[in-house]
Amino acid sequence: MNLPKKPLSAGVLTVALAVTLAACGGGSGSSNSTSANGSYDKNATVNVGSLYEPQNLDNTAGGGQGVTEALNGNVYEGLFRLTDDGKVDKLLADDYKVSGDGLTYTFTLRDGVKFHSGKALTSKDVKYSLEKVIAKDSQSARKSNLEVIKDVATPDAKTVKVTLSKKSISFVYNLSYVWIINSDAKNLKTTEDGTGPYKLNKWTRGSALSLDRFAGYWGSAAKNKQVAFHYYKDATALNNALLTNAVDVVTSEQSPDALDQFKSNQNYKVNDGDSTTKLLLAFNDKAKPFTDVKVRQAVSAAIDDKKLLESVWGGYGKEIGSMVPPTDPWYEDLTDVNAYDVTKAKKLLKEAGYAKGFSFTLDTPNYDPHPTAATFIKSQLAKVGITVKINTITPDEWYTKVYKNHDFSATLQEHVNDRDLVWYGNPDFYWGYDNKQVTKWVEQAEAASSTQAQTDLLKKVNRKTAEDAASDWLYLYPQIVVANTKLSGYPLNGLNSQFFAYDIKKSS
């Protein structure tokens, strides 16, 4: 899944954005710096530094953020592509039509597309890929979004006809997350067979994953010959790799204290892009005392989010008062709702019957910045009489204990996707928020006939969940990409963890 930033992540329901035909290439959010003479090495190897190694290579089998970063758009493609600046382009779909009732989508596939194995793309592969996402054992972030699919028919090799059980304004958008895979492919956790501009060369677990330019690619060839993702355990090691030229670019800088050494060095460029990653203190809204809205409001008011953000990110990142970042259509600044106010927090606790406070366990992922944030939260809540026991767990433990079994009181986690507010409309989601009106608004928004109607409804959801302190949204991450000045064309925003490498140019 693509929900938390490290191990997995939640899916989204979103507006069907305008779809335009575009050749494979970076969005407008890409770096556009060039070498002095405009030349670059077409046979270069681009070395990418990352903290996010894939769990496996199958995004329907819990591959995590790392598999999205390395393979999405690079090795695998969808019928549609979500660009780095949030638009949806047709990709393997050459055209499509929607029936008047909004329940039937007919897609015509692009000509001349081949998988890395040499097999030609057909409608059978699309059917296989869609059904793989919604299969019983699928761990895809899009599974619940795409369970609206009632039937997939293949009238001929170039045509796919999808019938929905109910109207879904987000259907095309959600298809941009579905990888089209060779229906004959095997062992997808360790191998691949996609249609993208790169094919897998080698994956050395715990070290690196390399991709080679695919000579049989249907679109514009990648601007570099090879991309190698190098994986590091911590930000310090990653930064040292960049300084020693072991890597050319860091996909997401996690150590703001280290940025000065790059800012003051003419060989590097520090880029501050737009992020959709939210750090959440997620309550189990079905477990006492967090069943009480006043308790959740009190905890939120007792934590100084601005101070936390400053301590973790320095001058980077933004405070956020809800699940909705400024790049979402239904954004509204709600930072004043349940804002930091210790006096108010104590008053709310007293009204809820916890004048002397209470104790709870905070399940905390073991990778940065969660341990730091957990320690900060513990000290903040102690000031209002709340005792926090920090339970540090691995990403795999988090997935089983928190996400699957809902066996927790509160947890810290990152949610990387844009437009994922709608998960508060699902009472079965891991945090258990259950408001019948919110659920109804979310359902009505997905069945809306226009994006404006959808936006209006989701603005109501945004405000209501904020007022209910359904979670405490601590801050919005910055998206800091640091690169050697020899590089250009790299993505700046990293929307939903993807990192398109095919437009990256490396000068000699």
BATOR-512485 format. One record per residue (C-alpha): residue number from 0; residue in one letter; x negated, y negated, z negated. Coordinates in pm, 1 decimal, always signed. Each point is the difference from the previous one (the first is absolute). Layout:
N
SITE lumnu seti        x        y        z
SITE   NUM    a        X        Y        Z
...
This chain:
508
SITE lumnu seti        x        y        z
SITE     0    m     +0.0     +0.0     +0.0
SITE     1    n    -99.1   -364.3    +19.2
SITE     2    l   +141.7   -139.9   -321.4
SITE     3    p   -270.4    -63.0   -254.2
SITE     4    k   -313.5   -146.9   +146.1
SITE     5    k   -231.2   +288.2    -79.9
SITE     6    p   +186.0   +332.0    +14.8
SITE     7    l   +330.4    -58.0   +175.6
SITE     8    s   +252.1   -260.4    +96.8
SITE     9    a   +369.0    -70.5     +6.6
SITE    10    g   +194.0    -30.8   +316.5
SITE    11    v   +197.3   -299.7   +111.0
SITE    12    l   +332.7    -86.7   +151.9
SITE    13    t    -31.6   -309.5   +209.7
SITE    14    v   +138.1   -209.5   +276.4
SITE    15    a    -32.9   +121.1   +353.3
SITE    16    l   -249.8   -255.1   +114.5
SITE    17    a    -20.6   -130.5   +353.4
SITE    18    v   -158.9   +263.9   +218.7
SITE    19    t   -229.9   -105.8   +279.0
SITE    20    l   -212.5   +193.7   +242.6
SITE    21    a   -368.4    -42.2    -76.2
SITE    22    a   -319.3   +170.1   +102.0
SITE    23    c   -186.3   +177.5   -277.5
SITE    24    g   -202.8   -263.5   -181.9
SITE    25    g    -29.4   -202.2   -317.6
SITE    26    g   +276.1   -232.9   -115.6
SITE    27    s    -41.2   -372.2    -48.2
SITE    28    g   -117.2    +66.1   -352.1
SITE    29    s   -332.5   +137.0   +125.9
SITE    30    s   -334.4   -172.9    -46.6
SITE    31    n    -91.0   -194.9   +312.0
SITE    32    s   -359.5    -95.8    -68.2
SITE    33    t   -242.9    +87.4   +280.2
SITE    34    s   -374.3    +22.0    +45.5
SITE    35    a   -183.1   -305.3   +128.7
SITE    36    n     -1.7   +119.5   +361.2
SITE    37    g   +331.6   +183.7    -13.5
SITE    38    s   -161.5   +337.4    +68.8
SITE    39    y    +39.3   +315.3   -202.4
SITE    40    d   -122.0   +358.5     -1.9
SITE    41    k   +263.6   +223.5   +158.1
SITE    42    n   -182.9   +307.3   -131.0
SITE    43    a    -27.2   -124.7   -356.6
SITE    44    t    +88.3   +194.5   -312.4
SITE    45    v   +205.9   -209.6   -240.5
SITE    46    n    -59.3   +102.7   -360.1
SITE    47    v   +298.3    -68.3   -225.1
SITE    48    g    -27.8     +4.3   -378.2
SITE    49    s   +301.4   +107.6   -204.6
SITE    50    l   +102.8   +116.0   -346.2
SITE    51    y   +286.3   +205.3   +140.3
SITE    52    e    -96.1   +342.3   +127.4
SITE    53    p   +287.8   +212.0   +135.5
SITE    54    q   +134.6   +275.2   -221.7
SITE    55    n    +53.4   +192.9   +324.4
SITE    56    l    +64.6    -97.9   +363.5
SITE    57    d   +376.8    +56.4     +6.3
SITE    58    n   +218.1   -297.9    -87.4
SITE    59    t   +293.0   +231.4    -72.0
SITE    60    a   -205.6   +197.6   -252.8
SITE    61    g   -113.0   -263.8   -247.1
SITE    62    g   -299.2   -126.6   +197.1
SITE    63    g    +13.5   -331.2   -187.1
SITE    64    q   -108.1   -350.8    +90.5
SITE    65    g   -329.1   +122.6   +142.8
SITE    66    v   +160.9   +203.2   +276.8
SITE    67    t   +210.2   -299.3   +104.2
SITE    68    e   -303.1   -228.5     +0.7
SITE    69    a   -216.1   +231.0   +212.3
SITE    70    l   +245.1   +174.4   +233.3
SITE    71    n   +308.7   -217.1    +45.0
SITE    72    g    -20.3   -173.4   +337.6
SITE    73    n   -354.2   +125.1    +49.4
SITE    74    v    +55.9   +376.0    +36.9
SITE    75    y   +379.0    +24.4    -16.0
SITE    76    e   +259.7   -224.8   +160.5
SITE    77    g   +374.8    -38.6    -30.9
SITE    78    l   +280.4    -86.1   +236.2
SITE    79    f    -47.9   -349.8   -140.9
SITE    80    r   -286.7   -179.2   -167.5
SITE    81    l     +3.0   -237.4   -296.1
SITE    82    t   -259.4   -265.4    +80.5
SITE    83    d   -232.5   -160.3   -252.3
SITE    84    d   +223.8   -307.5     -5.1
SITE    85    g   +319.7   +196.3    -65.2
SITE    86    k   +157.5    +22.0   +344.6
SITE    87    v   +125.8   +320.5   +159.4
SITE    88    d   -123.8    +85.4   +350.3
SITE    89    k   +101.3   +283.0   +228.0
SITE    90    l   -283.9   +249.6    +23.3
SITE    91    l    +72.0   +358.4   +112.3
SITE    92    a   +359.2   -107.7    +68.7
SITE    93    d    +14.0   -164.0   +342.0
SITE    94    d   +360.5   -106.2    -52.8
SITE    95    y   +303.5    +72.2   -215.4
SITE    96    k   +374.7    -59.7    -13.5
SITE    97    v   +243.7    -10.5   -290.1
SITE    98    s   +365.0   +101.4    +25.3
SITE    99    g   +271.9   -251.8    -79.5
SITE   100    d    +77.0   +159.1   -337.1
SITE   101    g   -368.4     -8.3    -97.3
SITE   102    l    -14.5   +377.0    -55.5
SITE   103    t   -183.8   +125.6   +309.0
SITE   104    y   -350.1   -100.7   +109.5
SITE   105    t   -132.8   +117.8   +336.6
SITE   106    f   -376.0    -30.6    +47.4
SITE   107    t   -192.8    +27.6   +325.4
SITE   108    l   -361.5   +105.2    -51.0
SITE   109    r   -300.7   -167.9   +155.3
SITE   110    d   -161.4   +171.6   +299.4
SITE   111    g   -354.2   +137.5     -0.8
SITE   112    v    -38.9    +58.9   -373.9
SITE   113    k   -213.8   +294.1   -105.8
SITE   114    f    -90.1   +145.2   -335.8
SITE   115    h   -364.9    +37.1    -91.5
SITE   116    s    +31.8   +371.7    +79.9
SITE   117    g    +90.7    -93.1   +357.8
SITE   118    k   +368.6    +91.0    -18.0
SITE   119    a   +243.1   -252.7   +149.6
SITE   120    l   +245.6   -172.3   -235.1
SITE   121    t   +361.3   +118.5    +37.0
SITE   122    s   +328.8    -55.1   -178.7
SITE   123    k    -54.9   +332.8   -178.2
SITE   124    d   -293.2   -154.5   -188.9
SITE   125    v   +209.0   -297.4   -108.8
SITE   126    k   +276.5   +229.4   -124.4
SITE   127    y   -256.4   +206.8   -190.1
SITE   128    s   -156.0   -311.4   -156.3
SITE   129    l   +331.8   -147.7   -114.3
SITE   130    e   +116.9   +329.8   -148.4
SITE   131    k   -336.2    +43.1   -174.8
SITE   132    v    +53.2   -329.2   -183.6
SITE   133    i   +346.3    +96.7   -130.1
SITE   134    a    -80.6   +366.1    -70.1
SITE   135    k    +72.1   +139.1   -346.4
SITE   136    d   -368.4    +17.8    -95.7
SITE   137    s    -91.6   -340.0   +145.9
SITE   138    q   -170.2   -255.3   -225.1
SITE   139    s    +32.3   -275.8   +257.4
SITE   140    a    +68.7   -350.0   -124.8
SITE   141    r   +265.4    -24.2   +271.9
SITE   142    k   +183.1   +320.0    -84.3
SITE   143    s   +296.7   -151.7   -180.7
SITE   144    n    +17.5   -289.7   +249.6
SITE   145    l    +17.4   +237.7   +294.7
SITE   146    e   +234.3   +257.1   -148.4
SITE   147    v   +264.1   -206.2   +177.5
SITE   148    i   -103.1   +202.5   +307.0
SITE   149    k   +282.6   +244.7    +77.7
SITE   150    d   -128.2   +152.8   +322.4
SITE   151    v   -294.3    -24.8   +239.1
SITE   152    a    +67.2   +108.8   +358.1
SITE   153    t   -245.7    +28.4   +290.6
SITE   154    p   +197.7    -24.4   +329.0
SITE   155    d   -325.3     +4.4   +196.1
SITE   156    a   -375.7    -27.2    -57.1
SITE   157    k     +5.3   -381.3     -3.4
SITE   158    t   +323.2    -62.8   -191.7
SITE   159    v    +77.2    +23.0   -371.0
SITE   160    k   +354.1    -55.1   -125.6
SITE   161    v    +35.0    -58.0   -374.6
SITE   162    t   +341.3     -2.0   -165.8
SITE   163    l    +34.8   -155.4   -345.3
SITE   164    s   +247.4    +94.4   -270.5
SITE   165    k    +53.6   -368.3    -78.2
SITE   166    k   -112.6   -335.6   +130.4
SITE   167    s   -356.3   -101.2    -90.9
SITE   168    i   -119.8   -347.5    +96.2
SITE   169    s   -351.0   +104.1   -108.8
SITE   170    f    -23.1   +311.3   +215.1
SITE   171    v   -238.0   -134.1   +265.4
SITE   172    y   -219.5   -159.9   -265.2
SITE   173    n    -19.4   +325.9   -193.0
SITE   174    l    -97.3   +187.0   +316.3
SITE   175    s   -318.3   -208.9    +11.3
SITE   176    y   -121.0   +210.5   -293.0
SITE   177    v    +63.5   +337.7   +162.7
SITE   178    w   -308.0   +157.2   +159.1
SITE   179    i    +65.4   +185.7   +324.1
SITE   180    i   -183.2   +330.9    -29.2
SITE   181    n    -53.8   +285.2   +242.8
SITE   182    s   +272.0   +250.8    -83.1
SITE   183    d   -253.2   +281.8    +50.5
SITE   184    a   -258.5   -144.0   -239.4
SITE   185    k   -115.9   +202.9   -300.1
SITE   186    n   -193.7    -68.0   -322.0
SITE   187    l    +95.3   -368.6     -6.9
SITE   188    k   -138.9    -51.3   -350.1
SITE   189    t   -352.4    +36.7   +136.9
SITE   190    t    +35.0    -54.4   +376.5
SITE   191    e   +206.3   -222.5   +229.4
SITE   192    d   +159.3    -20.6   +341.2
SITE   193    g   +126.2   -349.8    +63.6
SITE   194    t    +20.8   -233.5   +299.7
SITE   195    g   -202.0   -293.0   -136.8
SITE   196    p   -309.1   -179.7   +131.7
SITE   197    y   -222.3   +212.2   -226.5
SITE   198    k    -28.4   +369.3    -71.6
SITE   199    l   -134.0   +151.2   -319.7
SITE   200    n   -369.8    +77.9     +9.1
SITE   201    k    -80.1   +119.0   -351.8
SITE   202    w   +133.2    -31.3   -352.9
SITE   203    t   -248.9    +65.7   -277.8
SITE   204    r   +203.3     +2.1   -319.2
SITE   205    g   -124.7   -242.9   -261.8
SITE   206    s   -216.7   -183.1   +249.9
SITE   207    a   +122.6   -110.1   +342.6
SITE   208    l   +247.4    +45.5   +283.7
SITE   209    s   -103.6    -83.0   +356.3
SITE   210    l   +209.1    -66.3   +310.2
SITE   211    d   -117.8     +8.3   +362.4
SITE   212    r   +145.5   -201.5   +286.4
SITE   213    f   +241.3   +222.5   +196.5
SITE   214    a    -88.1     -2.2   +369.6
SITE   215    g   +349.0   +112.6   +103.7
SITE   216    y   +187.4   -276.5   -181.3
SITE   217    w   +304.4   -132.5   +188.6
SITE   218    g    -53.5   -365.5    -95.7
SITE   219    s   -289.9   -242.7    -27.6
SITE   220    a   -313.7   +174.9   -121.5
SITE   221    a   -128.3    -73.6   -348.8
SITE   222    k   -256.6   -279.9     +1.0
SITE   223    n   -247.9   +211.3   -195.3
SITE   224    k   -118.7   +355.8    +52.7
SITE   225    q    +33.3   +128.0   -355.3
SITE   226    v   +147.3   -101.8   -333.5
SITE   227    a   -130.1   +153.0   -320.3
SITE   228    f   +189.4    -46.2   -326.1
SITE   229    h   -238.4    +30.0   -296.7
SITE   230    y   +153.6    +65.8   -341.5
SITE   231    y   -122.4   -136.6   -331.2
SITE   232    k   +104.7    +63.4   -357.8
SITE   233    d    -10.5   -361.1   -116.7
SITE   234    a    -13.3   -357.3   +124.8
SITE   235    t   -362.2    -54.4   -104.3
SITE   236    a   -125.3   +286.7   +213.5
SITE   237    l   +215.3   -122.1   +288.6
SITE   238    n   -139.5   -352.7    -20.6
SITE   239    n   -356.9   +130.5    -15.7
SITE   240    a    +68.6   +200.4   +315.8
SITE   241    l   +109.9   -318.0   +176.5
SITE   242    l   -303.9   -193.2   -119.9
SITE   243    t   -237.9   +270.5   +120.2
SITE   244    n   +178.7    +34.4   +338.3
SITE   245    a   +113.4   +354.3    -74.3
SITE   246    v   +347.8   -129.4    +92.2
SITE   247    d   +109.6   -292.1   +217.7
SITE   248    v   +334.7    -83.0   -158.2
SITE   249    v   +188.5    +61.0   -325.3
SITE   250    t   +371.3    +58.3    +62.6
SITE   251    s   +119.9   -132.6   -335.4
SITE   252    e   -235.1   -169.3   -245.1
SITE   253    q    +76.6   +104.3   -358.3
SITE   254    s   -272.5   -196.2   -182.3
SITE   255    p    +59.9   -375.2    +23.7
SITE   256    d   -294.1    -70.1   -230.4
SITE   257    a   -225.4   +130.1   +276.5
SITE   258    l   +128.3   -233.0   +271.2
SITE   259    d   -243.7   -285.8    -64.8
SITE   260    q   -289.9   +207.7   +129.4
SITE   261    f   +181.0    +33.4   +333.3
SITE   262    k   +132.4   -356.1    +15.9
SITE   263    s   -350.3   -138.3    -41.6
SITE   264    n   -147.8   +233.0   +260.7
SITE   265    q    +30.0   -107.8   +364.2
SITE   266    n     -0.8   +365.3   +109.0
SITE   267    y   +346.4    +63.4   -145.9
SITE   268    k   +350.2   -137.2    +27.5
SITE   269    v   +260.0    +18.7   -278.4
SITE   270    n   +358.5     +9.3   +132.3
SITE   271    d   +301.9    -57.6   -223.7
SITE   272    g   +299.8   +157.0   +178.4
SITE   273    d   +359.6    +65.0    -95.8
SITE   274    s    +85.4   +292.2   -225.6
SITE   275    t   +318.5   +192.5    -68.2
SITE   276    t   -148.0   +192.6   -295.7
SITE   277    k   +168.4    -57.7   -333.3
SITE   278    l   -136.6   +112.5   -337.1
SITE   279    l   +293.7   +122.9   -206.6
SITE   280    l    +57.5    +76.4   -362.2
SITE   281    a   +276.8   +243.7    +84.7
SITE   282    f   +236.4    +93.2   -280.4
SITE   283    n   +191.7   +325.2    -14.3
SITE   284    d   +335.8   -173.0     -6.6
SITE   285    k   +167.6   +327.3   -105.7
SITE   286    a   -218.1    +47.2   -309.2
SITE   287    k    +43.7   -189.0   -327.6
SITE   288    p    -78.2   -272.4    -83.9
SITE   289    f    -23.2   -108.9   +364.5
SITE   290    t   +363.6    +86.3    +59.9
SITE   291    d    +65.5   -336.8   -166.0
SITE   292    v    -34.2   -292.6   +241.6
SITE   293    k    -96.8   -229.8   -289.7
SITE   294    v   -296.6   +222.1    -84.5
SITE   295    r   -120.2     -8.6   +359.8
SITE   296    q    +46.4   -376.5    +11.3
SITE   297    a   -189.1    -36.6   -328.6
SITE   298    v   -295.7   +204.7   +119.8
SITE   299    s    -14.2   -199.9   +323.3
SITE   300    a    +12.5   -331.1   -188.6
SITE   301    a   -274.0   +111.9   -240.5
SITE   302    i   -259.4    +54.4   +274.9
SITE   303    d   -189.8   -296.9   +142.0
SITE   304    d    -14.9   +105.2   +366.9
SITE   305    k   -200.7   -308.0    +99.5
SITE   306    k   -270.4    +78.2   -253.3
SITE   307    l     -8.1   +365.1   +108.8
SITE   308    l    -34.6    -97.6   +365.1
SITE   309    e   -279.9   -242.6    -81.3
SITE   310    s   -185.9   +257.7   -208.3
SITE   311    v    +17.6   +265.8   +272.6
SITE   312    w    -20.2   -203.5   +322.0
SITE   313    g   -138.3   -340.8    -90.1
SITE   314    g   +147.7   -251.0   +244.9
SITE   315    y   +152.7   +261.8   +228.1
SITE   316    g   +345.5   +156.3    +12.7
SITE   317    k   +339.4   -143.4    -92.7
SITE   318    e   +250.0    +21.6   -281.8
SITE   319    i   +319.0   +172.8   +110.3
SITE   320    g   +334.7     +4.1   -177.9
SITE   321    s   +156.0   +294.2   +182.3
SITE   322    m    -73.5   +288.6   +236.9
SITE   323    v    +16.4   -235.6   +299.6
SITE   324    p   -318.5   -163.8   +135.8
SITE   325    p    +17.5   -331.3   +190.7
SITE   326    t    -38.5   +181.3   +334.0
SITE   327    d   +337.7   +176.8    -39.0
SITE   328    p   +306.4   -168.6   +156.6
SITE   329    w   +196.2    +15.5   -327.1
SITE   330    y   -271.5   -160.3   -212.9
SITE   331    e    +93.2   -247.8   -269.6
SITE   332    d   -239.3   -134.0   -262.7
SITE   333    l   +125.1   +159.7   -322.3
SITE   334    t   -310.3    -44.5   -214.3
SITE   335    d   +204.8   -211.6   -242.2
SITE   336    v   +225.4   +297.6    -77.4
SITE   337    n   -134.0   +176.5   -311.2
SITE   338    a   -304.6   -227.4    +11.1
SITE   339    y   -264.0    +14.8   -273.3
SITE   340    d   +158.6   -114.6   -326.9
SITE   341    v   -100.2   +171.6   -324.6
SITE   342    t   +273.3   -172.3   -203.0
SITE   343    k   +265.0   +120.9   +244.3
SITE   344    a   -147.2   +349.5     -5.8
SITE   345    k    +25.9    +22.5   -379.2
SITE   346    k   +356.9   -131.1    +10.2
SITE   347    l   +103.2   +260.1   +259.8
SITE   348    l   -159.7   +281.5   -200.9
SITE   349    k   +191.8   -107.2   -307.7
SITE   350    e   +327.0     -9.7   +194.9
SITE   351    a    -71.8   +348.4   +131.2
SITE   352    g    -55.3   +133.1   -352.6
SITE   353    y   -379.6    +15.2    +15.5
SITE   354    a    -93.5   -297.2   -215.0
SITE   355    k   -297.7   +196.7   -134.2
SITE   356    g    -94.5   +123.1   +345.2
SITE   357    f    -41.4   +357.8   +119.3
SITE   358    s   -258.7   +233.5   +149.5
SITE   359    f    -30.8   +154.2   +346.1
SITE   360    t   -252.1   +182.4   +216.4
SITE   361    l   -125.9   -167.7   +316.5
SITE   362    d   -105.8   +254.8   +264.9
SITE   363    t   -287.8   -166.2   +180.8
SITE   364    p   -176.7   +112.9   +320.0
SITE   365    n   -372.9    +37.1    -58.4
SITE   366    y   -120.4   -226.4   +282.8
SITE   367    d    -41.6   -377.1     +1.2
SITE   368    p   +169.5   -228.5    -82.2
SITE   369    h   +244.8   +211.1   -202.7
SITE   370    p   -216.9    +65.5   -308.6
SITE   371    t    -83.6   -370.6    -22.3
SITE   372    a   +364.1   -101.2    +41.7
SITE   373    a   +112.3   +259.6   -256.7
SITE   374    t   -241.4   -133.7   -262.2
SITE   375    f   +119.1   -355.1    +68.0
SITE   376    i   +366.8   +101.9    -31.0
SITE   377    k    -70.2   +183.3   -325.0
SITE   378    s   -152.7   -311.9   -155.0
SITE   379    q   +281.9   -223.1   +126.5
SITE   380    l   +280.6   +220.1   -131.4
SITE   381    a   -169.1    +40.3   -337.1
SITE   382    k    +70.9   -369.8    -56.5
SITE   383    v   +375.2    +71.2     -0.6
SITE   384    g    -24.9   +316.9   -211.1
SITE   385    i     -1.8   +256.7   +281.0
SITE   386    t   -259.8   +276.5    -26.5
SITE   387    v   -129.9   +145.3   +325.3
SITE   388    k   -176.3   +335.2    +29.0
SITE   389    i   -194.2    +21.5   +326.4
SITE   390    n     +3.2   +341.9   +167.4
SITE   391    t   -249.2     +3.8   +287.3
SITE   392    i    +84.9   +246.4   +277.6
SITE   393    t   -124.9    +95.3   +346.8
SITE   394    p   +193.7    -80.7   +317.9
SITE   395    d   +109.7   +364.2    +30.6
SITE   396    e   +121.0     +1.4   -360.5
SITE   397    w   +185.1   -325.9    +61.3
SITE   398    y   +174.9   +144.7   +302.7
SITE   399    t   +120.2   +307.0   -190.5
SITE   400    k    +70.1   -150.5   -342.1
SITE   401    v   +143.3   -336.8    +96.5
SITE   402    y   +114.7     +8.7   +359.7
SITE   403    k   +137.8   +353.8    +20.4
SITE   404    n    +99.1    +87.3   -357.7
SITE   405    h    +84.7   -351.3   -128.5
SITE   406    d   -173.6   +102.1   -324.3
SITE   407    f   -112.3   -339.6   -127.1
SITE   408    s   +106.0   -310.1   -192.0
SITE   409    a   -191.7   -256.5   +203.3
SITE   410    t   -277.0     +8.6   +257.2
SITE   411    l   -228.5   -220.4   +203.5
SITE   412    q     -2.6    +44.7   +374.6
SITE   413    e    -60.3   -182.5   +325.7
SITE   414    h   +262.5     -8.0   +273.6
SITE   415    v   -159.6    -87.1   +330.6
SITE   416    n   +286.8    -28.3   +247.1
SITE   417    d   +189.9   -300.3   +122.7
SITE   418    r   +378.8     -6.6    -37.8
SITE   419    d    +16.7   +270.5   -265.8
SITE   420    l   +248.0   -185.3   -222.3
SITE   421    v   +266.6   +247.7   +109.0
SITE   422    w   -137.0   +273.2   -226.7
SITE   423    y   +182.7   -173.6   -285.0
SITE   424    g   +317.7   +109.4   +177.3
SITE   425    n    -95.5   +364.3    -52.9
SITE   426    p    +76.8   +113.3   -358.2
SITE   427    d   -199.2   +321.0    +60.3
SITE   428    f   -324.4   -186.6    +68.5
SITE   429    y   -267.0    +54.2   -263.9
SITE   430    w    +75.5   -313.9   -203.1
SITE   431    g   +369.4    +91.9    -33.3
SITE   432    y   +151.4   -346.6    +43.4
SITE   433    d   +373.8    +55.8    +46.2
SITE   434    n   +224.6   -294.1    +78.2
SITE   435    k   +306.3    +91.3   +204.7
SITE   436    q    +32.9   -349.3   +147.9
SITE   437    v   -364.6     -2.7   +109.1
SITE   438    t    +38.6   +343.7   +157.8
SITE   439    k   +306.4   -123.5   +188.9
SITE   440    w   -180.2   -313.0   +122.7
SITE   441    v   -291.7   +209.4   +124.4
SITE   442    e   +233.8   +236.9   +184.8
SITE   443    q   +189.0   -292.2   +154.2
SITE   444    a   -327.5   -164.0   +103.6
SITE   445    e   -113.9   +312.9   +184.7
SITE   446    a   +337.4    +23.7   +178.2
SITE   447    a     +0.4   -371.0    +86.6
SITE   448    s    +62.5   -111.0   +357.4
SITE   449    s   -250.1   -284.9    -11.3
SITE   450    t   -332.4    -72.9   -163.1
SITE   451    q   +149.2   -312.7   -159.0
SITE   452    a   +269.9   +205.0   -173.4
SITE   453    q   -266.1   +243.2   -118.4
SITE   454    t   -217.2   -283.5   -128.8
SITE   455    d   +287.1   -159.6   -192.3
SITE   456    l    +81.9   +327.5   -175.1
SITE   457    l   -359.5    +80.9    -88.6
SITE   458    k    -46.8   -345.8   -147.1
SITE   459    k   +275.8    +95.0   -244.6
SITE   460    v   -182.7   +324.0    -78.3
SITE   461    n   -322.2   -192.0    -51.0
SITE   462    r   +150.5   -239.1   -253.0
SITE   463    k   +200.4   +263.0   -188.5
SITE   464    t   -293.6   +238.1    -45.0
SITE   465    a   -214.9   -291.5   -116.3
SITE   466    e   +262.1   -112.3   -252.3
SITE   467    d    +31.6   +358.1   -125.6
SITE   468    a   -379.1    +33.6    -28.3
SITE   469    a    +38.8   +330.2   +181.2
SITE   470    s   -382.5     +5.4     -7.7
SITE   471    d   -261.4   -257.9    -89.0
SITE   472    w   -168.5   -112.2   +321.3
SITE   473    l   -337.7   -108.8   -133.1
SITE   474    y   -156.3   -152.3   +310.6
SITE   475    l    -43.7    +18.9   +375.5
SITE   476    y   -341.6   +123.9   +107.2
SITE   477    p   -222.8   -204.3   +225.9
SITE   478    q   -112.6   +166.9   +322.4
SITE   479    i   -372.2    -76.1    +12.1
SITE   480    v   -189.5   +140.6   +296.4
SITE   481    v   -376.1    -56.7     -7.7
SITE   482    a   -192.2    +63.0   +321.2
SITE   483    n   -337.6    -44.3   +157.7
SITE   484    t     +6.9   -296.5   +238.6
SITE   485    k   -100.8   +236.2   +282.9
SITE   486    l   +357.7   +129.9    -11.5
SITE   487    s   +316.7   -147.4   +147.9
SITE   488    g   +350.5   +127.5    +74.3
SITE   489    y    +57.4   +172.6   -332.9
SITE   490    p   +341.0    -17.8   -173.8
SITE   491    l    +38.6   -267.4   -266.7
SITE   492    n   +327.6    +93.0   -165.8
SITE   493    g    -15.1   +377.6    -28.8
SITE   494    l   +377.1    +23.0     -8.2
SITE   495    n   +110.5   +316.0   -182.9
SITE   496    s   -361.3   +123.9    -19.6
SITE   497    q    -52.2    +45.2   +373.5
SITE   498    f   -333.9   -106.5   +149.6
SITE   499    f     -1.0    -12.3   +379.3
SITE   500    a   -360.2    +47.7   +115.2
SITE   501    y    +35.9     +5.7   +377.8
SITE   502    d    -40.2   -375.4    +54.4
SITE   503    i   -312.8    -32.9   -213.5
SITE   504    k   -299.5   -132.6   +191.6
SITE   505    k   -354.8    +27.6   -130.3
SITE   506    s   -269.1   -222.5   +146.0
SITE   507    s   -357.9   +116.2    +34.3
